Amino acid sequence: MKSLKDFLKVDLIVDNEVSPEFEISKILMENYRKTVLFNRVKGSRLRVAGNIITSRDRMCSALGTTREKFVMKVTESLKSPVEAEYVDKKPWQEEIKSLRELPILRHFKKDAGAYITSGVVFARDEEHGRNASIHRMLVLDDNHIAIRLVERHLHAFYTKKEEKNEALEIAIAIGLHPSVLFASSYSFNSFEDELALAGALAGEPVTLAKCKSVDLRVPSEAEIVIEGKILPGERTEEGPFIDITGTYDIVRKQPVIEVTKISVKRDAIYPALVPSSVEHRLLMGMPREPSIYHEVSKVADVKNVVLSEGGCNWLHGFVSIKKRSEDEPEKAIEAAFEGHRSMKHVVIVDDDIDIFKPEEVEFAIATRFQAHRDAHIFRNVKGSSLDPSAGRSAITTKVGIDATKPLGKEEEYEKAGIPEVKK
């Protein structure tokens, strides 16, 4: 399996000493389209790399595809999983005594502290097997971390243990190839193996090595491994934290991890993922697009789907269809919201519109949409907790826009073209 270092293409090298408190994140945000390598970080001997995924095309290249074929690549990979393989080696040769020795960033002014943002948390359940998922994690002291647990699979694993007053063993793998990060961000409805998806996307199995203090295996190509356990009955305040929309998420009481071992590779690189950055939004949003595609395909001849950059790759979606009936766009709107329940606005367009160009989608709205006829409004429905306009309840109003051409009147909406000139 390829490593983070295999994928890394550095655009800017910073050799002077920089601070993990605000300074690195400031440089990364100022150079958000460049991958930056920091060779000297105050308080740590590890180097830091940030903005590793700078664009949708860069993410697609990591998965061996293009933006146009991305959804189908993921769809086919889900049908052909590649199981992970175990290797008998010890890739993490050096140990670190304290979390404070890692170059964990504090990103923004009101952040509660230094946050691990690119770590994949591994855990096992007797019934459901392995789970890999990405969570934000607030450093509390030398060996304790607050972890934000959304009520999904890792939360279910932990709840089962906590009901027995037992801790859940976990391992946090940091510094992985983007295919593993993408798969760990994918929201399976059932307890599927994220690493089998990562293997299918990469075209080769993920290799796993044993941890030292917990009974788990994690990708052998990880740069850093933090081992520990989520303690039963322990809660602490987690937040404030900037999330995908660039606004602060609320403070919550969240579980606590007790760290038992920290191991790193020689010459390890710590990947800095700045919250609300291009990289964050793509890693969080792109895994939702195949789900939207799947749901819309049940009711329409869907061509492609994208969560737009202007909508934080989370709240706004564009869907291209080959329209066959006048009621199809409305069905597509409802299906799209089912495929991604955090989405707030969705635009359905004809397949002559390039949904990767927002100006073309805007053109379709301008010339093919009438609000009294083509707007579909859903009031008082559950939206995204990351949308500040929805408030803490996340109850929102969703809007679907049918910006397709009326059937039988296509010529009236035809875009002008210039014929080739023969010489």
C-alpha positions, 0 to 999 in steps of 0.5 A: 500500500502506498504511503503518505510520503509516496503521495506527497508533492511539496510546493513550498518548503519552510526552513525557519522555525515555526510555532504549532500554535496559530503560525503553521495554520496561518501559513497554510491558509495563506497558501491554501493551494500549495502543499507546504512542508515545515522542517523545523517546528517549535517543541517537536522533532517531527516535520509537518506537512499541510494542505496535502490535498489542495483540490478536487483533482488532487483528491481524484488523482490519489484515488486513481480517477478524474472528477468526471469519473470519481462517483463511478470509481467509488461505486465500483470499488464498493462492489469489489472490496479488497481485504486488508493484509497482515504483515509481520513487521514493526514499522514504528521504531521510535517512541514518544513519551508525551502528546506535547512532543507531537506538533499538534496544531492550535488552528484558530483564536477561539479553539479550545486547544491543540486538535488532532484533525487527521487521525484515523481511529481504529477499534474492534467490536466482537459482533461487527469487527473493525471500524476506521473513522476520523474524529476531531480530538482535543489534547487535554494533557500529556496523555489524555484526549477528548474525542468528538463522537457522533452517534455512528459506529465508533460511538456504538462500539464505545456505548456497548463497552461503557454499559459494561463499565469497560474501556474501549481499546483504540489506536489513532493512525496519523499520516496515511495515504488519502485513499485510507482517509477517504474510506475512513470518511465514507458513511456506510449504513451498515458495519462495513470494512472501511479498509476494504474500500481503501484497498479497492480505491488504491488497487492494492490491499492495505497492510496492517501491523500490530500495535504495542499496547492494545490488541489492534492492527493499524495500517503499517504505512502510518507515520504516527500511532497513538494507542489508548482506550476510551474511558467509561463514564468519563466526559469533559468539555470539547470545543470550541472548534471550527468546523467545515463551514468556517464557523464554530461548532458548539461545546459539548461533553465528550468522552476521554481517551487515555493514551498508553503508547505513542510510536513514530517512524524514523523521520516521521511527518505529521500531517496538518489538516486545517479545519474548514480548509479545502482539504477538510471540506473535500475529505468530508464532502466528497464521500457523500457524493456517491450516496447522493448519486445512488439515491437519485439513480433510483428515480432518474437517469443521473449523470453526475453529482457534486457538492459545491465548493461555495456550499462548503462541500457540504450544504449545496449540491448540483445534480445532472440528469438526462430528463425523461419526464416533467416530474423527474426533477422533483423526484431527484430533489427528494432523493438527493436530500435522502442521499445527504441529509445535511444538504440544504440546497440542491440544484437539478440541471440537464446533462448539457450543464457542466456541474463542475463549473458553478457559472454554468449551474448559475446560467441554468438557474438564470434561464431555465428556472421560475421560482413559483413553478420550479422551487420545491421548499421543505420547511421545518426539517432536520438539517446540519448542525454545522449550519449556523443559520439553523441554530442548535436544533438544526431544524431548517428549511431546504430548497430544491431547484429544478433548473431543467429545460421543459420537455418538448421546448429544448430548441427554445433553450438551446445554447448558441454554438459556432460551427467549425470553419473549413479551410 
